[in-house]
Amino acid sequence: MQDFKKLTVWEKGHDLTLRVYQMTKDFPVEEKFGLTSQLRRSCASIPANIAEGCGRGGKKELPRFLQIALGSAKESEYHLLLARDLKYISMEVYVEVNSKLDEVKRMLSGFIRTTNRNRE
């Protein structure tokens, strides 16, 4: 079992989630149960799945949960793009948050490769 709080990818995912929560506070009230909820949930799922994978036993579990986290990151990428196109966020905010998301996706991909190699 690994302490997820010591993983840089978890820290970056957590920071991204905090930023998304802050960003979505200004979304239209009619999006509370729509895009606001979806974006927050998909983003929070990234560090949550990293944490869950670290808490599971067995070498097969962590890579599986990291894959789920990566899927949530891709879902977040779409929701962020939608928020930009609906003009709920500025281009500047989109670029900032998308850059953070890209970094998390790259780190997850690398971590997945490493954990898959280590379980062979």
C-alpha positions in Angstrom: 0.0 0.0 0.0 1.3 3.4 -1.0 0.6 6.8 0.6 -1.1 8.7 -2.2 -0.5 12.1 -0.6 3.2 11.7 -1.4 2.6 11.3 -5.1 3.2 14.4 -7.2 0.5 13.4 -9.7 -2.0 13.2 -6.8 -1.0 16.6 -5.6 -1.3 18.1 -9.1 -4.7 16.4 -9.5 -5.9 17.7 -6.2 -4.7 21.3 -7.0 -6.5 21.0 -10.4 -9.7 20.0 -8.6 -9.5 22.9 -6.2 -9.0 25.3 -9.2 -12.0 23.8 -11.0 -14.2 24.2 -7.9 -13.1 27.8 -7.7 -13.6 28.4 -11.4 -17.1 26.8 -11.5 -18.5 29.0 -8.7 -19.2 31.6 -11.3 -21.1 29.3 -13.7 -24.7 30.1 -14.4 -27.1 28.8 -11.6 -29.0 26.7 -14.2 -25.8 24.7 -14.7 -25.6 23.7 -11.0 -26.8 20.1 -11.7 -25.4 20.1 -15.3 -22.0 21.2 -16.4 -20.9 22.5 -13.0 -21.6 19.2 -11.4 -20.2 17.1 -14.2 -16.9 19.1 -14.4 -16.4 19.0 -10.7 -17.2 15.3 -10.4 -15.0 14.2 -13.3 -12.1 16.4 -12.1 -12.4 15.2 -8.5 -12.4 11.6 -9.8 -8.8 12.0 -10.9 -7.2 12.2 -7.5 -9.9 10.1 -5.9 -9.0 7.1 -8.2 -5.3 7.6 -7.6 -6.0 7.4 -3.9 -8.2 4.4 -4.2 -5.6 2.6 -6.4 -2.9 3.2 -3.8 -5.1 1.7 -1.1 -5.9 -1.5 -3.0 -3.8 -4.6 -2.6 -2.1 -6.2 -5.5 0.0 -5.0 -8.4 -2.8 -5.1 -10.9 -5.1 -2.8 -8.9 -3.0 0.5 -9.1 -2.6 0.5 -12.9 -6.4 -0.2 -13.3 -7.3 2.8 -11.1 -4.8 5.0 -12.8 -6.5 4.2 -16.1 -9.8 5.2 -14.6 -8.2 8.4 -13.4 -6.9 9.1 -16.9 -10.4 8.5 -18.3 -11.8 11.0 -15.9 -9.1 13.5 -17.0 -10.2 13.0 -20.6 -13.8 13.6 -19.6 -12.7 16.7 -17.7 -10.9 17.9 -20.8 -14.2 17.8 -22.8 -16.2 19.5 -20.1 -13.6 22.3 -19.9 -13.8 22.7 -23.6 -17.6 22.9 -23.4 -17.4 25.5 -20.7 -15.1 27.6 -22.9 -17.3 27.3 -26.0 -20.4 28.2 -23.9 -18.4 31.3 -22.8 -18.6 30.3 -19.1 -14.9 30.8 -18.8 -12.5 33.1 -20.6 -9.8 31.9 -23.0 -7.2 32.8 -20.4 -8.8 30.6 -17.7 -9.3 27.8 -20.2 -5.6 27.9 -21.2 -4.5 28.0 -17.6 -6.7 25.1 -16.4 -6.2 23.0 -19.6 -2.5 23.3 -19.1 -2.8 21.9 -15.5 -5.0 19.1 -16.9 -2.5 18.3 -19.6 0.3 18.0 -17.1 -1.8 15.6 -15.0 -2.6 13.5 -18.0 1.1 13.3 -19.0 2.0 12.3 -15.4 -0.7 9.7 -15.3 0.4 8.2 -18.6 4.0 7.9 -17.3 2.9 6.5 -14.0 0.7 3.9 -15.8 3.7 2.8 -17.9 5.9 2.5 -14.9 3.4 0.5 -12.8 2.7 -1.8 -15.7 6.4 -2.5 -16.2 6.9 -3.1 -12.4 4.2 -5.7 -12.2 5.6 -7.9 -15.0 
